[in-house]
Amino acid sequence: FPEMLSNPRLIPVQGTLNVVMNQNVSLSCHSDSGTPPVRYTLFKHNQKISTLNRPDLTPGLFNLTINSASDVGEYKCKAENIISGGGKYSNSLNFTLKEPISKPMLSSPTSQAKEGQNVTLSCLSENGSLPITYMFFKGRQSISPPVKMQKREAAVIFLFMNSSSDFGTYKCRAENSFRNNTKYSNSFNFTLAEERSHSQPLIISLGLILLLCIVGFALAIPFFIIPSYKASE
């Protein structure tokens, strides 16, 4: 007598659900038991995309190409034979799209600081699959533990400019699960802000007063010296 099909198993032939853009992948849909022939149908987001007929219980192999982010949605397959009724459905699969990260941008609200001032540094890669892990460097020395960001947000660190050695060139590094794809940022330099001397305004004021005195004295000469000279004649 014809035997009902078992629920099929949907598995990636390549063994992983991590994919990159424009990658070719294969999905295997297979019922272990039941009376052949078997019809396998593959669905994406509950929409039928392909059907295969097998004369025996060999797996149905579906070949796909990941062309866009919409191609990594939920997949299921259905197995049917002559007595399956509505068919038997498999487990669901979801691909994860792995996108290489772009060069991160390192920035700060200010590039000048004074000794004893707190400053911030922000590092962000605009593109790349999450999560992204950031690290900050001064020269070649790491100055922070790894910062893993699960959202498309900048990693931020706070720095205390304690001495002149804290000024100089900084960089950050970004990486994700995409293999061999570590990217370094632009260089960012903090420079020491020039502090205006407190005596400078006083010197300027004294100079102006002295100048006014000289001008006033010069203007007073005709009124005091010349009349005195006439009186003495």
C-alpha positions in Angstrom: 0.0 0.0 0.0 1.2 3.6 -0.6 3.0 5.1 2.4 2.6 8.7 3.6 5.7 10.8 3.2 7.7 11.8 6.3 8.3 15.5 6.9 11.1 16.6 4.6 14.3 18.2 5.9 15.6 21.3 4.2 19.4 21.8 4.6 22.1 23.9 2.8 24.3 21.7 0.7 27.4 23.9 1.5 26.8 23.4 5.2 26.5 27.0 6.2 23.8 29.7 6.0 26.3 32.5 5.9 26.5 33.9 2.4 27.8 36.8 0.4 26.3 38.8 -2.4 26.1 37.1 -5.8 26.9 33.7 -4.2 25.4 30.5 -5.7 23.9 28.2 -3.0 22.1 24.8 -3.1 19.3 23.6 -0.8 18.4 20.0 -0.4 14.9 18.9 0.4 14.5 15.3 1.4 11.8 13.0 2.8 13.4 9.9 4.3 10.4 7.6 4.0 7.2 7.4 1.9 6.1 6.0 -1.4 7.6 7.7 -4.5 7.4 9.4 -6.9 7.8 12.6 -4.8 7.2 16.2 -5.8 9.3 18.8 -3.9 8.4 22.5 -3.9 10.6 25.3 -2.5 9.0 28.4 -1.0 10.5 31.7 0.0 8.3 33.8 2.3 5.5 31.4 1.5 5.8 32.1 -2.2 6.5 29.2 -4.5 9.7 29.6 -6.4 10.6 26.1 -7.8 9.3 22.6 -8.1 11.1 19.3 -8.7 9.9 15.7 -9.4 11.8 12.7 -8.2 11.0 9.1 -9.2 12.4 7.8 -6.0 13.4 9.1 -2.5 16.5 11.0 -3.6 16.7 14.6 -2.4 15.4 17.5 -4.5 18.3 20.0 -5.0 17.4 23.6 -5.5 20.0 26.0 -6.9 19.8 29.7 -5.9 21.8 32.9 -6.4 21.8 35.5 -3.6 21.4 38.7 -5.6 20.0 41.0 -3.0 19.1 41.3 0.7 15.6 40.0 -0.1 17.1 36.6 -1.1 18.2 35.8 2.4 14.6 35.5 3.8 12.8 32.4 5.1 12.9 29.2 3.0 10.7 26.1 3.3 10.0 23.1 1.2 7.0 20.8 0.7 7.0 17.1 -0.2 4.0 15.5 -1.9 3.1 12.0 -3.2 -0.1 10.4 -4.3 -1.6 10.1 -0.8 0.0 13.1 0.9 -3.1 15.3 0.7 -1.8 18.8 1.4 1.8 17.7 1.5 4.3 17.7 4.3 6.4 20.8 5.1 10.0 21.1 6.2 11.8 23.2 8.8 12.5 26.7 7.8 15.9 28.2 6.9 17.2 31.7 6.9 20.4 32.8 5.2 22.6 35.5 6.8 24.1 37.9 4.4 27.8 38.7 5.1 28.8 42.0 3.7 32.4 43.3 3.9 32.8 46.4 6.0 33.7 49.8 4.5 36.7 51.9 5.7 35.7 53.3 9.1 35.6 57.1 9.7 37.3 58.4 12.8 36.1 61.8 14.0 35.8 64.1 17.1 33.9 67.3 17.8 37.3 69.0 18.2 40.8 68.6 17.0 42.3 71.0 19.6 42.4 70.4 23.3 44.1 71.7 26.5 45.9 69.6 29.0 43.4 68.3 31.6 40.5 68.3 29.0 38.2 65.4 28.2 37.6 64.6 24.5 35.8 61.9 22.6 36.6 59.8 19.5 33.9 58.2 17.3 34.5 55.3 14.8 31.9 54.2 12.3 31.8 51.9 9.2 28.8 52.9 7.1 28.6 49.5 5.4 29.1 45.9 6.4 27.1 43.2 8.1 26.6 43.4 11.8 27.9 43.0 14.4 31.0 45.1 13.9 33.9 45.2 16.3 36.0 48.4 16.7 39.3 49.1 18.4 41.1 52.4 18.9 44.8 53.0 18.6 47.3 55.8 19.4 50.1 55.2 17.0 50.4 51.4 17.0 49.3 50.9 20.5 45.8 49.8 21.4 44.1 52.2 23.8 40.7 50.4 24.2 39.3 46.9 24.5 37.3 45.7 21.5 33.9 47.4 21.2 31.2 45.2 19.6 28.3 47.2 18.0 25.1 45.3 17.2 23.6 48.3 15.6 24.7 50.7 12.9 26.1 53.1 15.4 29.5 54.6 16.1 31.7 53.2 18.7 32.7 56.1 21.1 35.6 56.3 23.6 36.4 59.1 26.1 40.0 60.3 26.5 41.5 62.5 29.2 44.3 64.6 27.8 46.5 64.4 30.9 49.8 65.4 29.4 51.5 66.3 26.1 52.1 62.6 25.4 48.3 62.2 25.0 48.3 64.5 21.9 49.2 63.0 18.5 47.8 60.7 15.9 44.9 58.3 16.6 43.3 55.6 14.4 40.6 53.0 14.7 40.1 49.5 13.3 36.8 47.8 12.2 36.1 44.1 11.5 33.2 41.8 11.2 32.6 38.1 10.5 33.5 38.5 6.9 36.8 36.7 6.6 40.1 38.6 6.0 38.3 42.0 5.9 39.9 44.2 8.6 39.8 47.9 7.7 41.7 50.9 9.3 40.3 54.4 9.5 41.8 57.8 8.6 44.3 59.3 11.0 43.0 61.9 13.5 45.3 64.4 15.3 44.7 66.1 18.5 46.8 69.3 18.9 47.5 71.4 21.9 45.4 74.5 22.0 47.4 77.7 22.5 46.5 79.3 25.8 46.4 83.1 25.6 48.6 84.8 28.3 46.6 86.6 31.0 49.2 89.4 30.9 48.6 90.0 27.2 45.5 92.1 27.6 47.2 94.2 30.3 50.2 94.8 28.1 47.9 95.9 25.3 46.0 98.3 27.6 49.2 99.8 29.0 50.4 100.3 25.5 47.2 102.1 24.5 47.4 104.3 27.6 51.0 105.2 26.9 50.1 106.0 23.3 47.3 108.3 24.4 49.6 110.1 26.8 52.1 110.7 24.0 49.4 112.0 21.7 47.9 114.2 24.4 51.3 115.6 25.3 51.9 116.4 21.6 48.6 118.2 21.4 49.2 120.2 24.5 52.5 121.6 23.3 51.0 124.5 21.3 48.9 125.6 24.3 51.6 125.6 27.0 55.0 125.8 25.5 54.4 128.4 22.8 52.5 131.0 25.1 55.4 130.7 27.6 57.9 131.4 24.9 56.0 134.5 23.8 55.8 135.8 27.3 59.5 135.5 27.8 60.3 137.7 24.8 
